[in-house]
Amino acid sequence: MTQTLFPDLIVNGEAVPHTAIANEAQNHDAPAGKPGIAWRKAAHAMVVRTLLLQEARHRGLTASPQDLAPGRTETEEEALIRGLLEAQLTVEAPTEAELRAEYDRDPARFRSPPLWEVSHILIECDPRHAEERATAKQRAKEIAAQAHASPKDFARLAKESSDCASGAQGGRLGQMRPGDAVPEFERVLRTMSEDEVTPDPVLSRHGWHVIRLDALAEGAVLPFEAARTGIADAMEKLRWSVAARAFVAELMKRADIEGLPPMAA
């Protein structure tokens, strides 16, 4: 993918560098062989970011970066966007009746955290480097195919191939709960069944993983009183998201945008 594939992107007279779109494209999925889809998604994301920053500066807002996690602090641009949305958006808290209705719709959705017994094989790489990422993925795919062809050999494959220290224990990571693994890893765990091995390697910040779910203990259904806070948080976040999308849509409606490629259907 080269810079000439798409025209220059200009938002209210402000040019968005191709390098910024290319960096953003790394955060968006696309089918193999179709990098233009990731570029389009990234271009739309950069338009939204640019519009929000322009609006924040137009209103004279100042950045007050907050700590997000140990060693992770907001950038000034992130703080400006957060400040703008906090100043602009207001959502009503759900009523007790709405909370109860959401719970009663399907109480089985509200459970205590699951417990996973997990093994994996890690093929280490820096996912930011395309060539290194591709080479590691090919190796991980070969190992995944071997694990599916002979499931009983998973521990041996881990000992022989894994770049994780757990390889010495046959890839066993032991028991894990939500939050114990990086988000990319956990998202896949939540979709797996007992004794399942991922058909394709899973990419995380550490490299490619071939994952086996050795055992699964589903959490128990929570009573309404225990689930209430979580339901309220989820409903408020949804309402905030809807309001944010409407706000962005209004900014885009008023904006002068050149060179924005259409999104694929």
Sequence and secondary structure as in RCSB ss.txt:
>XXXX:A:sequence
MTQTLFPDLIVNGEAVPHTAIANEAQNHDAPAGKPGIAWRKAAHAMVVRTLLLQEARHRGLTASPQDLAPGRTET
EEEALIRGLLEAQLTVEAPTEAELRAEYDRDPARFRSPPLWEVSHILIECDPRHAEERATAKQRAKEIAAQAHAS
PKDFARLAKESSDCASGAQGGRLGQMRPGDAVPEFERVLRTMSEDEVTPDPVLSRHGWHVIRLDALAEGAVLPFE
AARTGIADAMEKLRWSVAARAFVAELMKRADIEGLPPMAA
>XXXX:A:secstr
  GGGS  EEETTEEE HHHHHHHHTTS   TT HHHHHHHHHHHHHHHHHHHHHHHHTT      EEETTEE  
HHHHHHHHHHHHH       HHHHHHHHHH GGG B   EEEEEEEEEE  TTSHHHHHHHHHHHHHHHHHHHH 
GGGHHHHHHHH  SGGGGGTTEEEEE TTSS HHHHHHHTT  TT B SS EEETTEEEEEEEEEEE   B  HH
HHHHHHHHHHHHHHHHHHHHHHHHHHHHH  EES      
